[in-house]
Amino acid sequence: MVRFVTPLLALSALSATALAATTTTCSTSSQCPEDKPCCSQYGECGTGAYCLGGCDPQSSFSIGSCAPMPVCENKSYKWDNLDNTVLNTKYLGNASAADWTYSGFPKTEDGNLLMTMPKNSVGTLFANNHYIWYGKISGKIKSSRGKGVVTAFILLSDVKDEIDYEWVGADLTAVQTNYYWQGVLDWHNSGNASVNDQDTFDNWHTYEIDWQPDQTQWIVDGEVKRTLKKSDTWNSTANRFQYPQTPSRLQMSLWPAGQASNAKGTIDWAGGEIDWNSQDIKEKGYYYATIGQVDVTCYDPPSEAVKSGSNAYIYTSNAAMEANIAITNNSTVLGSLGATGLDMTLGANSSSSASSTASDSVPTNHGGAGGMAINSTTSTGTGTGSSSGSGTSSGSSSSATGTGFSQGTDTTTTKGNGAPAQGERVLRGSLFAVLVAVVVLVTL
């Protein structure tokens, strides 16, 4: 759902105040109440969609508040249409019925997915509904371009373990790589990987993340650009490996890091303020990143993993380490948007349905919220037609009714072990990091 915020300061303030009065926030030091037990990745409490992808078990009412996570599925994704996608407001956890949830303005063109960002919008977000607990993801990608425009292809877990690629549109010669453990900030985790022809926009490149229990590799066009050894992430003070190790979702996005209202550090990292009158905006009506075939290869879970089934991953402890994941036959599907991991079938036979948009059932955006928040009114993405670099029409395309997402701002609180809480779990070189730095209310 897309809410375009007016430039009137009074209206923005009124909206933020009204939403703040009805929203319950959460963090690892302040968990959700029992009646709204699920803490979304945006740091807000609720039921329904709050309990699905991104639900943080460490900040929720209890370890079982979040719905079980659908297990990994070996699959190749192509983009002749958007039949395997569903709006994030409609998804109840059935990953067999829809491979992806989305918000924003996606469309297909000549067998590819276009994640678009129309003028003064907040872009597009795609999230795979099957979690990966070690495996390889591969994407054939043309990044977007332009200062302030960021494309991302990442693995992100519900406790903010992250492995990513990000393309800053002001630099088409390279892609940035990063990793994080439970959102702990470390400026040494990032690195750049060059591409052979120094053009990430006009030319196809294949980007892979090979995530194994003992190492992770970032591979571009078949060439290993970076290797992270788990052994190199040992924290002797905390007596643990601070290495991404929990089930994660593949997420792809295009967003305006250079929006004028964002933090200066975010704008600088993105190459400057976004130009809403650029060549792409004039010729196509939007910025865009092009996604070709995406492949997911699942690896075997750790040999010591607790297994009582094969349908879903669950957390067994708030420590949220590799040893605290079990594989079960638990259902991943909620009965309604009023259901939670504590009562999965609530409302299954009532009038409550996936089309409900109650504010405590589908995460909504407001001032002060962290993460890629979902906005609140429906809009339609850019329509028909496809364009070549010259702007002439060719091929065929289809578009989806979109719901916008925006990057949020949050207050900073820190866990006792040094891991940042919800709004701090980000950093300049990472999608999840940058999105917390961006101002929620996009002033048009």
C-alpha positions as a LaTeX table, in Angstrom:
\begin{tabular}{lrrr}
\hline
Residue & $x$ (\AA) & $y$ (\AA) & $z$ (\AA) \\
\hline
Met1 & 0.00 & 0.00 & 0.00 \\
Val2 & 1.39 & 3.37 & $-0.95$ \\
Arg3 & 0.93 & 6.53 & 1.04 \\
Phe4 & 2.38 & 9.62 & $-0.59$ \\
Val5 & 3.03 & 12.16 & 2.14 \\
Thr6 & 2.18 & 15.78 & 1.36 \\
Pro7 & 4.78 & 18.52 & 1.79 \\
Leu8 & 2.70 & 20.19 & 4.43 \\
Leu9 & 4.66 & 19.99 & 7.65 \\
Ala10 & 1.55 & 20.25 & 9.75 \\
Leu11 & $-0.09$ & 17.30 & 8.03 \\
Ser12 & 3.08 & 15.20 & 8.33 \\
Ala13 & 3.35 & 15.97 & 12.01 \\
Leu14 & $-0.33$ & 15.20 & 12.57 \\
Ser15 & $-0.03$ & 11.86 & 10.75 \\
Ala16 & 3.06 & 10.84 & 12.69 \\
Thr17 & 1.48 & 11.83 & 16.00 \\
Ala18 & $-1.73$ & 9.90 & 15.30 \\
Leu19 & 0.13 & 6.75 & 14.26 \\
Ala20 & 2.51 & 6.98 & 17.20 \\
Ala21 & $-0.48$ & 6.96 & 19.52 \\
Thr22 & $-1.69$ & 3.60 & 18.22 \\
Thr23 & 1.62 & 1.83 & 17.49 \\
Thr24 & 3.49 & $-0.32$ & 19.99 \\
Thr25 & 7.22 & $-0.41$ & 19.33 \\
Cys26 & 9.61 & $-3.21$ & 20.23 \\
Ser27 & 13.29 & $-4.00$ & 20.65 \\
Thr28 & 15.47 & $-6.67$ & 22.22 \\
Ser29 & 15.18 & $-4.79$ & 25.51 \\
Ser30 & 11.43 & $-4.09$ & 25.22 \\
Gln31 & 9.46 & $-7.01$ & 23.81 \\
Cys32 & 5.96 & $-6.91$ & 22.39 \\
Pro33 & 2.88 & $-7.42$ & 24.61 \\
Glu34 & 0.92 & $-10.66$ & 24.43 \\
Asp35 & $-2.02$ & $-9.18$ & 22.51 \\
Lys36 & 0.33 & $-7.94$ & 19.74 \\
Pro37 & 3.13 & $-10.44$ & 20.20 \\
Cys38 & 5.09 & $-10.16$ & 16.93 \\
Cys39 & 7.86 & $-7.61$ & 16.39 \\
Ser40 & 8.19 & $-6.79$ & 12.69 \\
Gln41 & 11.52 & $-5.97$ & 11.11 \\
Tyr42 & 10.45 & $-2.35$ & 11.43 \\
Gly43 & 10.35 & $-2.50$ & 15.23 \\
Glu44 & 6.56 & $-2.47$ & 15.61 \\
Cys45 & 4.24 & $-4.95$ & 17.36 \\
Gly46 & 1.23 & $-6.63$ & 15.82 \\
Thr47 & $-0.36$ & $-9.81$ & 14.52 \\
Gly48 & $-0.78$ & $-11.38$ & 11.08 \\
Ala49 & 1.84 & $-10.09$ & 8.64 \\
Tyr50 & 3.93 & $-8.85$ & 11.57 \\
Cys51 & 4.49 & $-12.51$ & 12.43 \\
Leu52 & 5.72 & $-13.55$ & 8.97 \\
Gly53 & 8.95 & $-12.74$ & 7.10 \\
Gly54 & 11.11 & $-10.37$ & 9.11 \\
Cys55 & 9.43 & $-11.11$ & 12.47 \\
Asp56 & 12.20 & $-10.77$ & 15.05 \\
Pro57 & 11.94 & $-13.50$ & 17.73 \\
Gln58 & 14.34 & $-11.68$ & 20.04 \\
Ser59 & 12.04 & $-8.64$ & 20.23 \\
Ser60 & 8.69 & $-10.46$ & 20.17 \\
Phe61 & 6.59 & $-11.49$ & 23.17 \\
Ser62 & 8.08 & $-14.98$ & 23.19 \\
Ile63 & 10.27 & $-17.19$ & 21.05 \\
Gly64 & 7.18 & $-18.82$ & 19.51 \\
Ser65 & 5.35 & $-15.60$ & 18.62 \\
Cys66 & 6.68 & $-15.49$ & 15.06 \\
Ala67 & 5.28 & $-17.98$ & 12.57 \\
Pro68 & 7.57 & $-20.86$ & 11.52 \\
Met69 & 9.75 & $-20.09$ & 8.49 \\
Pro70 & 9.21 & $-22.04$ & 5.23 \\
Val71 & 12.26 & $-24.21$ & 4.49 \\
Cys72 & 14.60 & $-23.70$ & 1.56 \\
Glu73 & 13.50 & $-24.76$ & $-1.90$ \\
Asn74 & 15.81 & $-25.40$ & $-4.86$ \\
Lys75 & 14.35 & $-23.34$ & $-7.66$ \\
Ser76 & 15.07 & $-21.17$ & $-10.68$ \\
Tyr77 & 12.95 & $-18.06$ & $-11.13$ \\
Lys78 & 12.13 & $-16.50$ & $-14.49$ \\
Trp79 & 9.94 & $-13.52$ & $-15.18$ \\
Asp80 & 7.49 & $-14.11$ & $-18.00$ \\
Asn81 & 4.83 & $-12.80$ & $-15.64$ \\
Leu82 & 4.24 & $-12.01$ & $-11.97$ \\
Asp83 & 1.98 & $-14.99$ & $-11.29$ \\
Asn84 & 4.31 & $-16.32$ & $-8.59$ \\
Thr85 & 4.24 & $-13.08$ & $-6.61$ \\
Val86 & 1.79 & $-11.63$ & $-4.09$ \\
Leu87 & 1.36 & $-8.27$ & $-2.41$ \\
Asn88 & 2.72 & $-8.22$ & 1.12 \\
Thr89 & $-0.78$ & $-7.26$ & 2.30 \\
Lys90 & $-2.20$ & $-10.54$ & 0.93 \\
Tyr91 & 0.38 & $-13.07$ & 2.09 \\
Leu92 & $-0.44$ & $-15.38$ & 5.02 \\
Gly93 & 2.60 & $-17.65$ & 4.94 \\
Asn94 & 1.79 & $-20.17$ & 2.21 \\
Ala95 & 5.10 & $-20.20$ & 0.34 \\
Ser96 & 3.82 & $-23.00$ & $-1.89$ \\
Ala97 & 1.21 & $-20.65$ & $-3.37$ \\
Ala98 & 3.50 & $-17.66$ & $-3.92$ \\
Asp99 & 7.28 & $-17.59$ & $-4.21$ \\
Trp100 & 7.66 & $-13.85$ & $-3.61$ \\
Thr101 & 6.01 & $-11.04$ & $-1.71$ \\
Tyr102 & 6.49 & $-7.51$ & $-2.97$ \\
Ser103 & 5.77 & $-3.87$ & $-2.40$ \\
Gly104 & 6.29 & $-1.05$ & $-4.85$ \\
Phe105 & 6.20 & $-1.02$ & $-8.65$ \\
Pro106 & 7.40 & $-4.23$ & $-10.30$ \\
Lys107 & 6.75 & $-5.10$ & $-13.94$ \\
Thr108 & 7.94 & $-7.68$ & $-16.43$ \\
Glu109 & 9.56 & $-6.83$ & $-19.73$ \\
Asp110 & 10.97 & $-9.19$ & $-22.35$ \\
Gly111 & 11.20 & $-12.04$ & $-19.84$ \\
Asn112 & 12.91 & $-9.97$ & $-17.15$ \\
Leu113 & 11.75 & $-8.40$ & $-13.91$ \\
Leu114 & 11.97 & $-4.62$ & $-13.70$ \\
Met115 & 12.06 & $-3.19$ & $-10.20$ \\
Thr116 & 11.04 & 0.39 & $-10.88$ \\
Met117 & 11.06 & 3.64 & $-8.96$ \\
Pro118 & 8.77 & 6.30 & $-10.46$ \\
Lys119 & 9.42 & 9.96 & $-9.78$ \\
Asn120 & 9.11 & 10.86 & $-6.11$ \\
Ser121 & 8.31 & 7.28 & $-5.11$ \\
Val122 & 10.19 & 5.01 & $-2.73$ \\
Gly123 & 10.91 & 2.16 & $-5.13$ \\
Thr124 & 10.30 & $-1.58$ & $-5.09$ \\
Leu125 & 11.06 & $-4.44$ & $-2.70$ \\
Phe126 & 10.91 & $-8.18$ & $-3.48$ \\
Ala127 & 11.33 & $-10.87$ & $-0.80$ \\
Asn128 & 11.44 & $-14.61$ & $-1.40$ \\
Asn129 & 9.03 & $-16.52$ & 0.83 \\
His130 & 11.30 & $-19.55$ & 1.32 \\
Tyr131 & 14.14 & $-19.13$ & 3.80 \\
Ile132 & 17.65 & $-20.34$ & 3.05 \\
Trp133 & 19.77 & $-21.98$ & 5.74 \\
Tyr134 & 23.03 & $-22.12$ & 3.85 \\
Gly135 & 23.05 & $-22.31$ & 0.09 \\
Lys136 & 23.91 & $-20.42$ & $-3.05$ \\
Ile137 & 21.90 & $-17.61$ & $-4.60$ \\
Ser138 & 22.61 & $-16.38$ & $-8.09$ \\
Gly139 & 21.14 & $-13.44$ & $-9.96$ \\
Lys140 & 21.61 & $-12.17$ & $-13.50$ \\
Ile141 & 21.33 & $-8.44$ & $-12.89$ \\
Lys142 & 21.61 & $-5.03$ & $-14.49$ \\
Ser143 & 21.74 & $-2.44$ & $-11.72$ \\
Ser144 & 19.99 & 0.89 & $-11.79$ \\
Arg145 & 21.99 & 4.06 & $-12.36$ \\
Gly146 & 22.14 & 7.65 & $-11.17$ \\
Lys147 & 23.34 & 9.35 & $-8.03$ \\
Gly148 & 21.23 & 8.58 & $-5.01$ \\
Val149 & 19.78 & 5.38 & $-6.53$ \\
Val150 & 20.64 & 2.06 & $-4.84$ \\
Thr151 & 19.97 & $-1.50$ & $-6.01$ \\
Ala152 & 20.32 & $-4.43$ & $-3.59$ \\
Phe153 & 20.48 & $-8.24$ & $-3.72$ \\
Ile154 & 20.83 & $-9.65$ & $-0.21$ \\
Leu155 & 20.28 & $-12.46$ & 2.26 \\
Leu156 & 18.68 & $-11.16$ & 5.47 \\
Ser157 & 17.57 & $-13.17$ & 8.48 \\
Asp158 & 14.89 & $-12.27$ & 11.00 \\
Val159 & 17.58 & $-11.54$ & 13.62 \\
Lys160 & 19.48 & $-9.37$ & 11.11 \\
Asp161 & 22.22 & $-11.70$ & 9.98 \\
Glu162 & 22.99 & $-10.34$ & 6.53 \\
Ile163 & 25.09 & $-11.01$ & 3.43 \\
Asp164 & 24.68 & $-8.57$ & 0.56 \\
Tyr165 & 25.46 & $-6.97$ & $-2.75$ \\
Glu166 & 24.60 & $-3.30$ & $-3.25$ \\
Trp167 & 25.02 & $-1.12$ & $-6.29$ \\
Val168 & 25.31 & 2.62 & $-5.83$ \\
Gly169 & 24.08 & 4.20 & $-9.05$ \\
Ala170 & 26.77 & 6.88 & $-9.03$ \\
Asp171 & 29.44 & 4.19 & $-9.55$ \\
Leu172 & 28.73 & 1.66 & $-12.28$ \\
Thr173 & 32.23 & 0.12 & $-12.20$ \\
Ala174 & 31.79 & $-1.98$ & $-9.07$ \\
Val175 & 29.39 & $-3.56$ & $-6.58$ \\
Gln176 & 29.65 & $-3.29$ & $-2.81$ \\
Thr177 & 29.71 & $-6.39$ & $-0.59$ \\
Asn178 & 28.91 & $-6.61$ & 3.11 \\
Tyr179 & 28.03 & $-9.00$ & 5.91 \\
Tyr180 & 26.63 & $-8.55$ & 9.42 \\
Trp181 & 25.87 & $-10.74$ & 12.41 \\
Gln182 & 22.65 & $-9.87$ & 14.26 \\
Gly183 & 22.98 & $-6.31$ & 13.03 \\
Val184 & 26.17 & $-5.56$ & 14.95 \\
Leu185 & 27.87 & $-2.62$ & 13.29 \\
Asp186 & 31.41 & $-3.15$ & 12.04 \\
Trp187 & 32.82 & $-0.76$ & 9.47 \\
His188 & 35.41 & $-3.32$ & 8.43 \\
Asn189 & 32.85 & $-5.74$ & 6.97 \\
Ser190 & 32.40 & $-4.01$ & 3.63 \\
Gly191 & 34.38 & $-4.25$ & 0.40 \\
Asn192 & 34.08 & $-3.39$ & $-3.29$ \\
Ala193 & 34.13 & $-5.88$ & $-6.16$ \\
Ser194 & 34.90 & $-4.58$ & $-9.64$ \\
Val195 & 33.12 & $-5.84$ & $-12.76$ \\
Asn196 & 35.05 & $-6.72$ & $-15.90$ \\
Asp197 & 33.54 & $-4.17$ & $-18.30$ \\
Gln198 & 33.02 & $-1.52$ & $-15.62$ \\
Asp199 & 29.35 & $-1.17$ & $-16.46$ \\
Thr200 & 26.75 & $-2.64$ & $-14.10$ \\
Phe201 & 23.81 & $-0.87$ & $-15.79$ \\
Asp202 & 24.02 & $-1.57$ & $-19.53$ \\
Asn203 & 25.56 & $-5.04$ & $-19.32$ \\
Trp204 & 24.41 & $-8.26$ & $-17.70$ \\
His205 & 26.50 & $-9.70$ & $-14.92$ \\
Thr206 & 25.91 & $-12.75$ & $-12.76$ \\
Tyr207 & 26.24 & $-12.19$ & $-9.02$ \\
Glu208 & 26.41 & $-15.12$ & $-6.61$ \\
Ile209 & 26.58 & $-15.54$ & $-2.85$ \\
Asp210 & 27.86 & $-18.96$ & $-1.82$ \\
Trp211 & 26.95 & $-19.22$ & 1.85 \\
Gln212 & 28.33 & $-22.21$ & 3.70 \\
Pro213 & 28.62 & $-22.99$ & 7.42 \\
Asp214 & 32.37 & $-22.38$ & 7.40 \\
Gln215 & 32.77 & $-19.67$ & 4.74 \\
Thr216 & 30.96 & $-17.26$ & 2.42 \\
Gln217 & 32.07 & $-16.25$ & $-1.06$ \\
Trp218 & 30.95 & $-13.37$ & $-3.26$ \\
Ile219 & 31.31 & $-14.41$ & $-6.92$ \\
Val220 & 30.89 & $-12.12$ & $-9.95$ \\
Asp221 & 30.74 & $-13.65$ & $-13.44$ \\
Gly222 & 32.28 & $-16.85$ & $-12.12$ \\
Glu223 & 35.21 & $-15.10$ & $-10.42$ \\
Val224 & 35.51 & $-15.25$ & $-6.63$ \\
Lys225 & 35.81 & $-11.63$ & $-5.55$ \\
Arg226 & 35.80 & $-12.12$ & $-1.80$ \\
Thr227 & 35.93 & $-14.94$ & 0.75 \\
Leu228 & 34.88 & $-14.66$ & 4.38 \\
Lys229 & 36.01 & $-17.44$ & 6.72 \\
Lys230 & 33.85 & $-18.15$ & 9.74 \\
Ser231 & 37.04 & $-18.71$ & 11.71 \\
Asp232 & 37.96 & $-15.05$ & 11.11 \\
Thr233 & 34.78 & $-13.82$ & 12.81 \\
Trp234 & 35.55 & $-15.18$ & 16.29 \\
Asn235 & 34.86 & $-12.70$ & 19.10 \\
Ser236 & 37.00 & $-13.83$ & 22.03 \\
Thr237 & 35.34 & $-11.40$ & 24.42 \\
Ala238 & 31.83 & $-12.67$ & 23.68 \\
Asn239 & 33.08 & $-16.24$ & 23.08 \\
Arg240 & 31.20 & $-16.68$ & 19.80 \\
Phe241 & 31.51 & $-16.54$ & 16.03 \\
Gln242 & 29.86 & $-13.38$ & 14.75 \\
Tyr243 & 29.13 & $-14.95$ & 11.39 \\
Pro244 & 25.80 & $-15.00$ & 9.50 \\
Gln245 & 24.28 & $-18.35$ & 10.53 \\
Thr246 & 20.49 & $-18.17$ & 10.74 \\
Pro247 & 17.80 & $-18.85$ & 8.07 \\
Ser248 & 17.57 & $-15.89$ & 5.72 \\
Arg249 & 15.35 & $-14.60$ & 2.95 \\
Leu250 & 16.58 & $-13.46$ & $-0.44$ \\
Gln251 & 15.54 & $-9.84$ & $-0.87$ \\
Met252 & 15.93 & $-7.57$ & $-3.91$ \\
Ser253 & 15.20 & $-3.87$ & $-3.90$ \\
Leu254 & 15.54 & $-0.50$ & $-5.59$ \\
Trp255 & 15.29 & 2.57 & $-3.35$ \\
Pro256 & 16.11 & 6.31 & $-3.20$ \\
Ala257 & 19.02 & 6.58 & $-0.77$ \\
Gly258 & 19.62 & 10.07 & $-2.15$ \\
Gln259 & 16.19 & 11.40 & $-1.26$ \\
Ala260 & 16.75 & 14.99 & $-0.11$ \\
Ser261 & 15.09 & 14.37 & 3.25 \\
Asn262 & 17.48 & 11.54 & 4.15 \\
Ala263 & 20.43 & 11.77 & 6.49 \\
Lys264 & 23.47 & 13.50 & 5.00 \\
Gly265 & 25.66 & 10.43 & 5.55 \\
Thr266 & 23.24 & 8.28 & 3.58 \\
Ile267 & 23.05 & 10.81 & 0.75 \\
Asp268 & 26.83 & 11.10 & 0.59 \\
Trp269 & 27.25 & 7.32 & 0.51 \\
Ala270 & 24.70 & 7.14 & $-2.32$ \\
Gly271 & 26.67 & 9.63 & $-4.42$ \\
Gly272 & 24.49 & 12.67 & $-3.80$ \\
Glu273 & 20.87 & 13.71 & $-3.98$ \\
Ile274 & 18.68 & 11.84 & $-6.44$ \\
Asp275 & 17.77 & 13.63 & $-9.67$ \\
Trp276 & 14.04 & 13.23 & $-10.27$ \\
Asn277 & 14.45 & 14.77 & $-13.73$ \\
Ser278 & 17.14 & 12.41 & $-14.96$ \\
Gln279 & 17.34 & 10.75 & $-18.38$ \\
Asp280 & 15.59 & 7.60 & $-17.11$ \\
Ile281 & 12.79 & 9.59 & $-15.47$ \\
Lys282 & 12.24 & 11.65 & $-18.64$ \\
Glu283 & 12.39 & 8.72 & $-21.06$ \\
Lys284 & 10.74 & 5.92 & $-19.08$ \\
Gly285 & 9.06 & 7.63 & $-16.17$ \\
Tyr286 & 11.09 & 5.73 & $-13.59$ \\
Tyr287 & 14.48 & 4.52 & $-12.46$ \\
Tyr288 & 14.83 & 0.78 & $-12.86$ \\
Ala289 & 16.97 & $-2.28$ & $-12.14$ \\
Thr290 & 16.63 & $-5.31$ & $-14.41$ \\
Ile291 & 16.59 & $-8.82$ & $-12.96$ \\
Gly292 & 17.05 & $-11.88$ & $-15.15$ \\
Gln293 & 17.07 & $-15.47$ & $-13.96$ \\
Val294 & 17.48 & $-15.96$ & $-10.22$ \\
Asp295 & 18.60 & $-19.36$ & $-8.89$ \\
Val296 & 18.46 & $-20.73$ & $-5.36$ \\
Thr297 & 20.44 & $-23.84$ & $-4.44$ \\
Cys298 & 19.86 & $-25.21$ & $-0.95$ \\
Tyr299 & 22.66 & $-26.84$ & 1.02 \\
Asp300 & 22.18 & $-29.47$ & 3.70 \\
Pro301 & 21.56 & $-28.03$ & 7.16 \\
Pro302 & 24.32 & $-28.40$ & 9.76 \\
Ser303 & 24.83 & $-32.03$ & 10.74 \\
Glu304 & 23.99 & $-31.30$ & 14.36 \\
Ala305 & 20.72 & $-29.53$ & 13.53 \\
Val306 & 17.69 & $-30.75$ & 15.46 \\
Lys307 & 15.23 & $-32.29$ & 12.99 \\
Ser308 & 11.70 & $-33.44$ & 13.68 \\
Gly309 & 10.31 & $-32.71$ & 10.21 \\
Ser310 & 11.03 & $-31.01$ & 6.92 \\
Asn311 & 8.55 & $-28.15$ & 6.52 \\
Ala312 & 9.72 & $-25.21$ & 8.61 \\
Tyr313 & 12.58 & $-23.66$ & 10.53 \\
Ile314 & 11.94 & $-22.39$ & 14.06 \\
Tyr315 & 14.05 & $-20.63$ & 16.68 \\
Thr316 & 14.43 & $-22.51$ & 19.96 \\
Ser317 & 16.28 & $-19.84$ & 21.94 \\
Asn318 & 16.63 & $-16.06$ & 21.99 \\
Ala319 & 20.37 & $-16.53$ & 21.54 \\
Ala320 & 19.49 & $-17.04$ & 17.85 \\
Met321 & 22.67 & $-18.87$ & 16.92 \\
Glu322 & 23.04 & $-21.79$ & 14.51 \\
Ala323 & 22.53 & $-24.27$ & 17.36 \\
Asn324 & 19.21 & $-22.59$ & 18.20 \\
Ile325 & 17.46 & $-23.51$ & 14.93 \\
Ala326 & 15.28 & $-26.63$ & 14.55 \\
Ile327 & 13.61 & $-28.12$ & 11.47 \\
Thr328 & 10.01 & $-29.19$ & 12.09 \\
Asn329 & 6.76 & $-30.12$ & 10.36 \\
Asn330 & 5.04 & $-27.06$ & 11.83 \\
Ser331 & 2.67 & $-25.20$ & 9.52 \\
Thr332 & 3.85 & $-21.83$ & 8.23 \\
Val333 & 0.36 & $-20.59$ & 7.25 \\
Leu334 & $-1.67$ & $-18.20$ & 9.40 \\
Gly335 & $-5.44$ & $-18.62$ & 9.59 \\
Ser336 & $-6.00$ & $-14.87$ & 9.26 \\
Leu337 & $-4.34$ & $-11.52$ & 9.80 \\
Gly338 & $-5.35$ & $-11.83$ & 13.43 \\
Ala339 & $-3.36$ & $-15.04$ & 13.91 \\
Thr340 & 0.15 & $-15.34$ & 15.33 \\
Gly341 & 2.71 & $-18.04$ & 15.99 \\
Leu342 & 0.98 & $-18.54$ & 19.35 \\
Asp343 & $-2.36$ & $-19.31$ & 17.66 \\
Met344 & $-1.79$ & $-20.10$ & 14.00 \\
Thr345 & $-5.43$ & $-20.95$ & 13.16 \\
Leu346 & $-7.12$ & $-17.97$ & 14.79 \\
Gly347 & $-9.78$ & $-16.52$ & 12.48 \\
Ala348 & $-9.40$ & $-19.20$ & 9.82 \\
Asn349 & $-13.17$ & $-19.64$ & 9.51 \\
Ser350 & $-14.21$ & $-16.08$ & 10.26 \\
Ser351 & $-14.64$ & $-12.95$ & 8.19 \\
Ser352 & $-11.03$ & $-11.97$ & 8.88 \\
Ser353 & $-9.13$ & $-12.50$ & 5.66 \\
Ala354 & $-5.87$ & $-11.82$ & 3.88 \\
Ser355 & $-7.37$ & $-8.70$ & 2.37 \\
Ser356 & $-7.65$ & $-7.00$ & 5.76 \\
Thr357 & $-5.41$ & $-3.99$ & 6.22 \\
Ala358 & $-5.78$ & $-3.33$ & 9.94 \\
Ser359 & $-2.86$ & $-1.29$ & 11.23 \\
Asp360 & $-1.90$ & $-3.95$ & 13.78 \\
Ser361 & $-2.03$ & $-6.79$ & 11.22 \\
Val362 & 0.06 & $-5.41$ & 8.33 \\
Pro363 & 3.11 & $-3.30$ & 9.26 \\
Thr364 & 2.66 & 0.33 & 8.27 \\
Asn365 & 5.05 & 3.21 & 7.93 \\
His366 & 5.33 & 6.16 & 10.32 \\
Gly367 & 7.86 & 8.66 & 11.55 \\
Gly368 & 10.39 & 7.02 & 13.85 \\
Ala369 & 9.94 & 3.49 & 12.50 \\
Gly370 & 13.02 & 1.61 & 11.40 \\
Gly371 & 13.36 & $-0.64$ & 8.42 \\
Met372 & 11.67 & $-0.92$ & 5.05 \\
Ala373 & 8.27 & 0.15 & 6.22 \\
Ile374 & 5.13 & $-0.47$ & 4.23 \\
Asn375 & 2.97 & 2.51 & 3.42 \\
Ser376 & $-0.75$ & 2.73 & 3.76 \\
Thr377 & $-2.71$ & 3.58 & 0.62 \\
Thr378 & $-2.89$ & 1.57 & $-2.55$ \\
Ser379 & $-1.47$ & 2.84 & $-5.82$ \\
Thr380 & $-0.79$ & 1.34 & $-9.18$ \\
Gly381 & 2.73 & 0.91 & $-10.52$ \\
Thr382 & 3.89 & 2.18 & $-13.88$ \\
Gly383 & 1.84 & 0.62 & $-16.64$ \\
Thr384 & 2.42 & $-0.85$ & $-20.07$ \\
Gly385 & 5.11 & $-0.74$ & $-22.66$ \\
Ser386 & 8.82 & $-1.31$ & $-22.57$ \\
Ser387 & 11.68 & 0.86 & $-23.59$ \\
Ser388 & 15.10 & 0.47 & $-25.03$ \\
Gly389 & 17.96 & 2.71 & $-24.03$ \\
Ser390 & 16.80 & 5.22 & $-26.61$ \\
Gly391 & 13.28 & 5.25 & $-25.25$ \\
Thr392 & 11.64 & 3.55 & $-28.22$ \\
Ser393 & 8.99 & 0.96 & $-27.45$ \\
Ser394 & 9.76 & $-2.72$ & $-27.94$ \\
Gly395 & 8.77 & $-6.13$ & $-26.64$ \\
Ser396 & 5.99 & $-6.75$ & $-24.18$ \\
Ser397 & 5.50 & $-5.94$ & $-20.53$ \\
Ser398 & 3.09 & $-6.24$ & $-17.67$ \\
Ser399 & 2.93 & $-4.40$ & $-14.39$ \\
Ala400 & 1.56 & $-5.08$ & $-10.95$ \\
Thr401 & $-0.48$ & $-3.01$ & $-8.59$ \\
Gly402 & 2.21 & $-1.85$ & $-6.20$ \\
Thr403 & 2.60 & $-1.02$ & $-2.58$ \\
Gly404 & 5.43 & 1.32 & $-1.74$ \\
Phe405 & 8.05 & 0.78 & 0.87 \\
Ser406 & 10.29 & 3.37 & 2.41 \\
Gln407 & 13.39 & 3.36 & 4.49 \\
Gly408 & 12.81 & 4.41 & 8.07 \\
Thr409 & 14.47 & 6.33 & 10.84 \\
Asp410 & 14.55 & 5.07 & 14.39 \\
Thr411 & 16.00 & 5.94 & 17.72 \\
Thr412 & 19.21 & 4.25 & 18.79 \\
Thr413 & 19.28 & 1.72 & 21.58 \\
Thr414 & 21.90 & $-0.92$ & 22.19 \\
Lys415 & 21.69 & $-4.42$ & 23.58 \\
Gly416 & 23.83 & $-5.24$ & 26.55 \\
Asn417 & 26.04 & $-7.50$ & 24.46 \\
Gly418 & 26.86 & $-4.67$ & 22.10 \\
Ala419 & 24.41 & $-5.67$ & 19.35 \\
Pro420 & 22.23 & $-2.72$ & 18.32 \\
Ala421 & 18.50 & $-2.89$ & 18.76 \\
Gln422 & 15.91 & $-2.59$ & 16.02 \\
Gly423 & 16.57 & 0.91 & 14.73 \\
Glu424 & 20.35 & 0.77 & 14.98 \\
Arg425 & 20.89 & $-2.53$ & 13.19 \\
Val426 & 22.26 & $-0.97$ & 10.07 \\
Leu427 & 25.26 & 0.65 & 8.52 \\
Arg428 & 26.18 & 2.73 & 5.56 \\
Gly429 & 27.44 & $-0.10$ & 3.37 \\
Ser430 & 24.44 & $-2.38$ & 3.90 \\
Leu431 & 20.86 & $-2.37$ & 2.70 \\
Phe432 & 19.44 & $-2.96$ & 6.13 \\
Ala433 & 21.87 & $-0.44$ & 7.54 \\
Val434 & 21.13 & 2.31 & 5.11 \\
Leu435 & 17.40 & 1.82 & 5.20 \\
Val436 & 17.29 & 2.66 & 8.91 \\
Ala437 & 19.18 & 5.88 & 8.22 \\
Val438 & 16.65 & 7.12 & 5.68 \\
Val439 & 13.81 & 9.41 & 6.71 \\
Val440 & 10.43 & 7.70 & 6.67 \\
Leu441 & 8.27 & 10.58 & 5.53 \\
Val442 & 9.16 & 11.20 & 1.89 \\
Thr443 & 8.40 & 14.89 & 1.37 \\
Leu444 & 7.21 & 15.60 & $-2.12$ \\
\hline
\end{tabular}
